[in-house]
Amino acid sequence: MNLDNIVERRIVDRGQHKMVLELSKDEYNKVYNEYSDHIARRIVRDHLMNRDDDGRPLNVKMERPGGGNIIKIYADLSYLGNPHTSYDE
């Protein structure tokens, strides 16, 4: 999967960082043939590593595509008191 084809949006509300990743169903299906939160955590981990981002992902959830072509992955990111993240699950 080409990580450059992921669109990222972030929101910070009262110090809580939230991230939404969006990717096409076609791009996703180049690598995966099922939908799960476990795979979503792997994609978030790879995305953060690719960006050299030290956020620790929490509450990662995938919104499975209905009739549309976009997959959304939601995650909270923790930065406070967080040394460099190893990105391991």
Residue pairs with C-beta under 8 A, 6 or more apart in sequence:
1 23
1 27
1 28
1 30
1 31
1 43
2 27
3 46
3 47
3 50
5 23
5 24
5 27
6 21
6 22
6 23
6 43
6 47
7 21
7 22
7 23
8 19
8 20
8 21
8 22
8 47
9 19
9 20
9 22
10 17
10 18
10 19
10 20
10 77
11 17
11 18
11 19
11 20
12 18
15 80
16 76
17 55
17 76
17 77
17 78
17 79
18 74
18 75
18 76
18 77
19 44
19 55
19 57
19 74
19 75
19 76
19 77
20 72
20 73
20 74
21 43
21 44
21 47
21 72
21 73
21 75
22 70
22 71
22 72
22 73
23 43
23 70
23 71
23 73
24 69
24 70
24 71
25 65
25 68
25 69
25 70
25 71
26 69
28 71
32 39
35 62
35 64
35 65
35 71
36 62
37 60
37 61
37 62
39 62
40 60
40 61
40 62
40 73
40 75
41 57
41 60
41 89
42 89
43 73
44 57
44 60
44 73
44 75
45 57
45 87
45 88
45 89
48 54
48 55
48 57
48 85
48 87
49 87
53 77
54 79
54 82
54 83
54 84
54 85
55 77
55 78
55 79
55 82
55 85
56 77
56 78
56 79
56 82
56 85
57 75
57 76
57 77
58 75
58 76
58 77
58 78
59 74
59 75
59 76
60 73
60 74
60 75
61 73
61 74
61 75
62 71
62 72
62 73
62 74
63 71
63 72
63 73
63 74
64 71
65 71
